[in-house]
Amino acid sequence: MVTPHLDFIVAAYVAAAIVVGLLIGWVIVDYRAQTRRLAELEMQGFTRRSAAPRSGQPIEQVKEQA
């Protein structure tokens, strides 16, 4: 059954899927950038107040060992 508004409905769902996909991609890219920046800061000696005492290894090295 084809309705007169089917084109609009399909286009709306496609547009919504594209927007959600772009937002997910953006969050993934930003997460990686923030993780990299935190590792750089930790290598320079900066620590986070909420972090446990340093083991002397940056985040990325710890992840590689896991």
Secondary structure, DSSP 8 states (H G I E B T S, - for coil): ---TTHHHHHHHHHHHHHHHHHHHHHHHHHHHHHHHHHHHHHHTT---TTS----S--HHHHHHH-
